[in-house]
Amino acid sequence: MGNATMEQRGRQDAFLSMLHGRTVVLDGISGVIRYEPSRITHEPDAEGRDHPEYQWVRDQVGDDWTTDLTQSRSILRRIANELGIDFPD
């Protein structure tokens, strides 16, 4: 999530840890947020993989896929708001 001071990084890590494992819907596709220190992803769950949009993209790329949210502050902010979690600025 960009360059940050140690204090900001600590708040960001705490925030991302709160998102890890949460089920959210992005563009109609249900999935789970996964957080690793260098990457944040939305991995479609069984319901999400059945969604027509997921199936369409899967047909295009020829495999299962995830959404990388690592640089997507606006999406992460929206997810935080939907879950009632304070987004670190």
C-alpha positions as CSV (number, residue, x, y, z in Angstrom):
1,M,0.0,0.0,0.0
2,G,2.8,2.4,-1.0
3,N,5.6,4.0,1.0
4,A,4.8,4.4,4.7
5,T,6.5,5.2,8.0
6,M,6.9,2.4,10.5
7,E,3.8,3.6,12.5
8,Q,1.7,3.8,9.3
9,R,2.9,0.4,8.2
10,G,1.9,-1.0,11.6
11,R,-1.6,0.4,11.2
12,Q,-1.9,-0.9,7.7
13,D,-0.7,-4.4,8.7
14,A,-3.3,-4.4,11.6
15,F,-6.0,-3.3,9.2
16,L,-5.1,-5.9,6.6
17,S,-4.9,-8.6,9.2
18,M,-8.5,-7.7,10.1
19,L,-9.6,-8.2,6.5
20,H,-7.7,-11.6,6.1
21,G,-10.2,-14.4,5.9
22,R,-13.3,-12.2,5.5
23,T,-15.8,-13.0,2.8
24,V,-16.7,-10.1,0.6
25,V,-18.3,-9.6,-2.8
26,L,-16.4,-7.7,-5.5
27,D,-18.2,-7.0,-8.8
28,G,-20.8,-9.7,-7.9
29,I,-18.2,-12.4,-7.2
30,S,-18.1,-13.7,-3.6
31,G,-14.7,-14.5,-2.3
32,V,-12.2,-14.4,0.6
33,I,-9.6,-11.7,1.3
34,R,-6.1,-13.2,1.7
35,Y,-3.3,-11.1,3.2
36,E,0.4,-11.9,2.9
37,P,3.0,-9.3,3.8
38,S,3.6,-8.4,0.2
39,R,0.2,-9.2,-1.4
40,I,-3.5,-8.8,-0.8
41,T,-5.9,-10.8,-2.9
42,H,-9.6,-11.6,-3.3
43,E,-10.0,-15.4,-4.0
44,P,-13.4,-16.4,-5.3
45,D,-15.1,-19.0,-3.1
46,A,-17.3,-21.8,-4.4
47,E,-20.3,-19.4,-4.8
48,G,-18.1,-16.9,-6.6
49,R,-16.7,-19.5,-8.9
50,D,-20.2,-20.3,-10.0
51,H,-20.9,-16.7,-10.9
52,P,-21.3,-16.1,-14.7
53,E,-18.8,-13.2,-14.7
54,Y,-16.2,-15.5,-13.0
55,Q,-16.9,-18.3,-15.5
56,W,-16.6,-15.9,-18.4
57,V,-13.1,-14.6,-17.3
58,R,-12.0,-18.1,-16.4
59,D,-12.9,-19.2,-20.0
60,Q,-10.9,-16.2,-21.3
61,V,-7.7,-16.9,-19.2
62,G,-8.1,-20.7,-19.2
63,D,-7.7,-21.1,-15.4
64,D,-9.0,-20.1,-12.0
65,W,-8.1,-16.6,-11.1
66,T,-7.8,-14.1,-8.2
67,T,-7.9,-10.3,-8.0
68,D,-4.8,-8.6,-6.7
69,L,-5.8,-5.8,-4.4
70,T,-2.3,-4.8,-3.3
71,Q,-2.4,-1.3,-4.9
72,S,-6.2,-0.9,-4.8
73,R,-6.7,1.6,-1.9
74,S,-10.1,2.7,-3.1
75,I,-11.4,-0.9,-3.2
76,L,-9.9,-1.7,0.2
77,R,-11.4,1.5,1.6
78,R,-14.8,0.4,0.2
79,I,-14.5,-3.1,1.7
80,A,-13.5,-1.6,5.1
81,N,-16.5,0.7,5.0
82,E,-18.8,-2.2,4.2
83,L,-17.4,-4.3,7.1
84,G,-17.4,-1.4,9.5
85,I,-13.6,-1.4,9.9
86,D,-11.6,1.9,10.1
87,F,-9.3,2.4,7.1
88,P,-5.8,3.6,8.0
89,D,-4.9,6.9,6.3
